Amino acid sequence: MPGHTPRRALACLGWLAAALAATGGAQAAVEEENTQRPYVVNPQPGETLRQALHAATPITVDGRRFHGYTRWNVRWNYRWWREGSGRCAITQVTTRLRTEVQLPELQGATPAQQAAFDRYLQALSQHEQGHVQIARDAAQAIDQGIAQLPAAPDCPTLEREANALGRRLLQDHAEREKQYDERTRHGATQGARLD
């Protein structure tokens, strides 16, 4: 464009970054990746559905066997802008959430076992989606929390504050997840139980 030199464009970009930093208008985004990892359950003759699930599950936590499990991981990174005074402000945050839900897949069952399993799996899946939602909430809280941090006197201080906030929010949501399992008795109150 006539009249626009690269120096002027850089000055405009610098001004825009400074304005975003000053107004707390950091760009933020959560990227999500969800995977399913089923495991196969083949009931043997004379075996109850509960016995077959218990024998087949690869999920053991603190010595206890579970039929479903959700693993999640949140990672974040950010960009900042250093003002001429040395003050530093967040300008962009990218948060990545990965979830992996592990649930059983029934094969070779009787019609009665299949019907009971279908009811159980629906409730178990609903319970695990509750864990996924807690993970989403954690990622959103971290993403928004870091984006809204006020400018700091210097960039090392800002980095410490951002990472401390992220770690604290992860711990808060891990505690929320424990409370969710206690409240639902690992999904039993949501119907994830076999008689």
C-alpha positions in Angstrom: 0.0 0.0 0.0 1.3 3.5 -0.8 2.3 5.5 2.3 2.8 2.4 4.5 6.3 1.5 5.3 7.4 -1.7 7.1 8.5 0.5 10.0 5.1 2.1 10.3 3.4 -1.3 10.2 5.7 -2.6 12.9 4.9 0.5 15.0 1.2 -0.1 14.5 1.6 -3.8 15.6 3.6 -2.7 18.6 0.9 -0.2 19.5 -1.8 -2.8 19.1 0.1 -5.3 21.3 0.6 -2.7 24.0 -3.1 -1.7 23.8 -4.1 -5.3 24.2 -1.8 -5.8 27.1 -2.9 -2.6 28.8 -6.6 -3.5 28.6 -6.2 -7.1 29.6 -7.4 -8.1 26.2 -5.1 -11.1 25.7 -6.2 -13.5 23.0 -7.0 -16.9 24.5 -8.0 -20.3 23.1 -8.5 -23.8 24.3 -7.5 -26.6 21.9 -9.1 -29.9 22.7 -8.2 -33.5 21.7 -10.5 -36.3 22.9 -9.8 -40.0 22.4 -11.6 -43.2 23.3 -9.7 -46.3 24.3 -12.1 -49.2 24.7 -11.2 -52.6 26.1 -12.9 -55.8 25.2 -15.0 -57.9 27.6 -15.8 -61.5 26.6 -18.1 -63.1 29.2 -17.3 -66.8 29.8 -20.1 -69.4 30.2 -21.5 -69.2 33.7 -19.8 -65.9 34.4 -21.8 -62.9 35.5 -21.5 -59.6 33.7 -19.9 -58.1 36.8 -17.3 -60.9 37.0 -16.5 -60.6 33.3 -16.0 -56.8 33.5 -13.9 -57.2 36.7 -11.7 -59.8 35.0 -11.3 -57.8 31.8 -10.6 -54.3 33.0 -7.1 -53.0 32.7 -7.9 -50.1 35.0 -6.5 -50.3 38.5 -6.2 -47.2 40.7 -4.8 -47.4 44.2 -5.3 -51.2 44.1 -9.0 -50.9 43.1 -10.4 -52.1 39.8 -12.7 -49.8 37.8 -14.6 -50.4 34.6 -14.2 -46.8 33.3 -11.6 -44.1 33.6 -10.8 -40.7 32.2 -7.3 -39.4 32.0 -6.7 -35.7 31.2 -3.9 -33.3 30.8 -3.9 -29.5 30.5 -0.9 -27.6 29.1 -0.6 -23.9 28.5 1.7 -21.5 26.9 1.5 -17.7 26.5 3.1 -14.8 24.8 3.8 -11.5 26.5 4.7 -7.9 25.6 7.4 -6.0 27.4 6.8 -2.3 27.6 9.6 0.2 27.4 9.3 0.6 31.2 10.1 -3.1 31.6 6.5 -4.0 32.7 5.2 -7.1 31.1 1.7 -8.2 30.1 0.2 -11.4 28.6 -1.0 -10.9 24.9 -1.9 -14.4 23.9 -2.7 -17.7 25.7 -3.0 -21.1 24.1 -4.3 -23.9 26.3 -4.3 -27.6 25.2 -6.6 -30.2 26.8 -6.2 -33.9 26.1 -8.7 -36.4 27.4 -8.7 -40.2 27.1 -11.8 -42.1 28.1 -11.5 -45.8 28.7 -14.7 -47.8 28.7 -15.6 -51.5 28.1 -16.8 -53.0 24.9 -18.9 -56.2 25.3 -18.5 -59.1 22.8 -20.1 -62.5 22.7 -22.7 -61.8 25.4 -26.1 -63.3 25.8 -29.0 -61.0 25.0 -29.8 -60.5 28.7 -26.1 -59.6 29.4 -26.1 -57.3 26.4 -29.3 -55.5 27.6 -27.9 -55.1 31.1 -24.5 -53.9 29.7 -26.1 -51.3 27.5 -27.9 -49.7 30.5 -24.7 -49.9 32.6 -22.5 -48.5 29.8 -24.8 -45.5 29.2 -24.6 -44.6 32.9 -20.8 -45.3 33.1 -20.3 -43.2 30.0 -22.3 -40.3 31.5 -20.2 -40.5 34.7 -16.9 -40.4 32.6 -18.2 -37.4 30.7 -18.5 -35.6 34.0 -14.8 -36.1 34.4 -14.3 -34.7 30.9 -16.3 -31.7 31.8 -14.2 -31.1 34.9 -11.1 -31.2 32.6 -12.8 -28.7 30.2 -13.6 -26.4 33.1 -9.9 -26.6 34.3 -8.6 -25.8 30.8 -11.0 -22.8 30.4 -10.2 -21.5 33.9 -6.5 -21.7 33.2 -6.9 -20.1 29.8 -9.1 -17.2 31.0 -7.2 -16.8 34.2 -3.8 -16.3 32.5 -5.3 -14.1 29.8 -6.7 -11.8 32.5 -3.6 -11.5 34.6 -2.6 -7.8 35.1 0.7 -6.6 33.9 3.6 -7.4 36.1 6.7 -5.2 37.0 8.9 -7.6 34.8 8.5 -10.6 32.6 10.0 -13.2 35.0 7.5 -12.2 37.6 4.6 -12.5 35.1 5.8 -16.0 34.1 5.9 -17.1 37.7 2.4 -15.7 38.3 1.0 -17.3 35.2 2.5 -20.7 35.9 1.5 -20.6 39.6 -2.1 -19.8 38.6 -2.2 -22.7 36.2 -0.8 -25.1 38.7 -3.2 -23.9 41.4 -6.2 -24.2 39.1 -5.1 -27.8 38.1 -5.0 -28.7 41.8 -8.4 -27.1 42.4 -10.0 -29.1 39.6 -8.2 -32.4 40.7 -9.9 -31.9 44.1 -13.2 -31.2 42.4 -12.8 -34.5 40.5 -12.2 -36.4 43.8 -15.4 -34.8 45.2 -17.3 -35.7 42.1 -16.3 -39.4 42.5 -17.2 -39.3 46.2 -20.5 -37.6 45.6 -21.5 -40.1 42.8 -19.8 -43.1 44.4 -17.8 -43.5 41.2 -21.0 -43.3 39.1 -23.2 -45.6 41.2 -25.6 -42.8 42.0 -25.8 -42.1 38.3 -26.9 -45.7 37.5 -23.4 -47.1 36.8 -23.9 -50.2 38.9 -24.6 -53.9 38.2 -26.9 -56.0 40.3 
